[in-house]
Amino acid sequence: MKEQRRNRFDLTGKTAIVTGAGRGLGQAIAAGLAEAGANLLLVTNRTSAEETKAKVEAFGGKARIVQVDIADRSKLPSIIDEAIESFGGLDILVNNAGIIRRTPAVEHAYSDWQEVLDVNLNSVFALCQLAGELMIEQGHGKIINIASMLSFQGGINVPGYTASKHAVAGLTKALANEWASKGVQVNAIAPGYMSTDNTEALRKDPTRSRQILDRIPAGRWGTDEDLIGPAVFLASEASGYMNGHILCVDGGWMNR
């Protein structure tokens, strides 16, 4: 009798939270998880997530939108509560939301530094902590943090962003060390230079844009679609033995 194959990438019946889901990378990741079968809790701050919701539903998934300022620690438990109330549980957390402030270090306002850390790092730790407690109790779960090429490099004129993304990589490894034995996989994706709002200034600068493209073996900026496969992989059974890994999706940038 022929053995039936199982799809190790299938997310049918799983519940995923994606922060920063209103546009860009977050929207693409949310739609990709829905295509694989997941239901989505879409977390957004100022940007509407109705378009993302429509994409999720087009794949047959269920979606709820939660508008929350994730920089406000007191509001974060409501995100986990909403996932449980709406879908009966939580299987996947994608910490995607992030901001950037471009100013030379000597001019970098402390308010900008603090805002970037609150969104890019402090909210990530808090949501990991909240989701992790639930996932440890149930014995399984997937957490995917969005790191950056600046988790490895210093960048120029982005001290707060660089510090936050180095910290996200370290936090990912620290949590994996504690939670892997409890059935919870914590990994990160480090996107390369992607065509998003965060890189608009770089893409409009002819010199910097050419310098960046010249270093990317693939010869192009990344797109939202490039993150879908890696996100589904890390959210699925297929990555069950991956823990604390920072997966570069960069067109080969780090090879240079």
N, C-alpha and C positions, 0 to 999 in steps of 0.2 A: 504494500500500500504506500502510495506516494505521500511523503510528509508535507503537511501544509506549511507554507512559508508565513511568517508573521512580519508585519511591518514594524520595525524597531523605531521608526520615526513617527509613528502614529500618535497623535495627541487627542484622539477622540475622548470626550468626556472630561478632559482636564480643564482646570481653571487657571488662567494666567492674569497677573497684574502687570501692566506696562505703564511706567511713568513717562511723562513727556510724549504722550500718545497722539497729540493733536496734529502733528505734522512730521515731515522729515523721516529720520531713522526710526523714531518710535512708531510712527504710522506704518511704515513698511514692516517692522518686526511684528506688530500686532496683527496685521493682515496675513503675514506669513504663518504665524501660529494658528490663526483661524483656518487657513487653508489646510493645515495639518490636522484640524479637528477640534481645536481648543475653543473654549468660551473666554471672553475677554472683559476684564474691568479696565477701562481706559481712564487713566489719571492725567488731568491737564490743569494748568493754572489759568492763563489768560486766553490761550488759543482754543477755539472750538474744536471738539473732537467728533462732530457729526459726520464729517467725511470719512474718518476712520471707522466709525460705527457702521456706516453704510458698506464699507469694504468688508468688514468682518461678517456682516449679515449676508452679503452676497456669496460668501463661501459656506453659508449655512450655520454659522456660529451665532451664539447669543452675545450681546454686548451691553454693558452699562457704562455710563460716563459719570465720573466723579470729578468735580472741580474743586481742587484743593491747592493751597499754597504750601508746597512740600518743605519750604524753608521754615514753616511754623511747626515745630516738633509736636505741639499739643494736638494738631489736626491729623497726625499720621495714623493713630490707632483706628480712626474711622474708615481708613482705606481697607484695612484687613477685615474689619467688621462688615463692610459693604460686600466684599468678596464672599464671605461666608453666608451672609444673608441672601445674596442674589443667586449664588451658584452652589451653596452647600459645602464649600471648602476652598482650599488653596493648594495648588500643586507647583506653580511656577511664579517667580517674581523676577521681573526685568527692570533693573534700576537704570533707566535710560536718560531721564531728565538732566539737563546740564546747561550752564550758561558760561560765557566767557567775557572778560573785560580786557581790552588791549590798551595798555599804557606802559611806558617805560617804568622800570622798577622805582626809580627815584621820584616819580610823579604818581605812583600807584596809590590811589586813595585807600585808606583803611576800610572805608565803607564798601568799596568794591571788593577788596580782599575778603571781607567777612561775608558779603552776599554770595560770592562764588563758593566759598567753603560751606556755607549753610546749605546751598542747593546741591553742589556736586559731591560733597563728602558727608556732612552731618546727617542729611536726610537718608543717604544710602546706608549709613550705619544703623540709624534708627529703624528703617524699614527692614533691613536684614535681621535685626534683633527681634522685631515683632513677628516677622514671617518665620524666622528660624525657630522661635519657641513653639509655634504651631506645628511646623514641619518635623521637629524633633519628637514631639508628642505623638504624631501620626506615623513616624518612622520612615518618611520619604519626602522629598521635595527638591526642587531645582531653583537655584538663585543664579541669575546672570547679571553681572555688573558691567556697565559700559565704561571701559578704560579709554586709552588713547595712545597715539604715538608718543605723546608727552607724559606717558607713564614711564618712558624709558629715556627721554631726551629733555633738554631744558627749554627749548623754544625761545622765542624772542618777544619781549614786551607782554608776556602773559604769565607773570609770576604766580598769581593766585590759581589760575587754571592748572599750571604745571604742578604746583604743590598738591592740589586736590586730586589730580589724576595719578600721581605717584602714590598718594595715600590710598586711593581706590584699589590699585594693584596690590598693595601691602595688606589691606583689609581683606581682600579676596583670599589671599593665601592664609592669613591668620584664621579666618572663619573655617576654611576648608580643613585646616589642621584639627580644629575642635569638633567639626560636625560630620566629617566623612564617615566615621565609624558609626554614626547614628542614622545613616541613610540619606543624608542631605548633601547634595553636590553643590558647591559654590565655585563658579568659574567666572571668567570675564572675557569680553570681546574688546580688542583694541582696534578700532577702525583706523585706517590710514587717512590720507587726505581726501575727504569726501566732499562732494558738491552739496553743501548745506548752508543754512544761514550763518552758521558759526565761521565758515571759511570764505564768506562773500568778499571780505576785505582783501584776503590773500589772492583770490581769483581775479580781482579787479586790478591788482598791482602787477603790471607786465613783468617786472624783474623777478619778484618773488614767485609768481605763477610759473614762469619758465624754469626757475631754479628747482622748484618742487617737481614739476613734470620730468625734468631731466634726470631726477633721481629715482623715479618710479619705473621699474622694469616693464610693467604692463603698459606704460605710455599714456595713461589717462587718469583723471580723478575718479575716485570711487563714486558709486551711486547708492541710493537707498536699497535697491534690489540686491546689492552685493552682500548685505548683512542677513538676508532672510534664511538662506541655507545654514550658515553657522549658528544662528539663533535657534532654529528648529532642532538642529543637532544637539546643542547643549541643553535644550529643554526636554529632550526625549530619552527614551531608554537606551538609545544608541551610544550615549556618552556616559553610561552608568559607572565607568571606572575612571572618569576624569575628575580630578579634584585640584583646585587651586591653580588652574592653568589660565594663562593670559593668551588668548588666541588672536594673533595678529591677522587682520583682514585688510591688507594694505597694498596689494598689487606688487609686492616684493620690496617695498620701501626699506624695511629693516635689513634686507640682504645687502644693501649698498653701504 
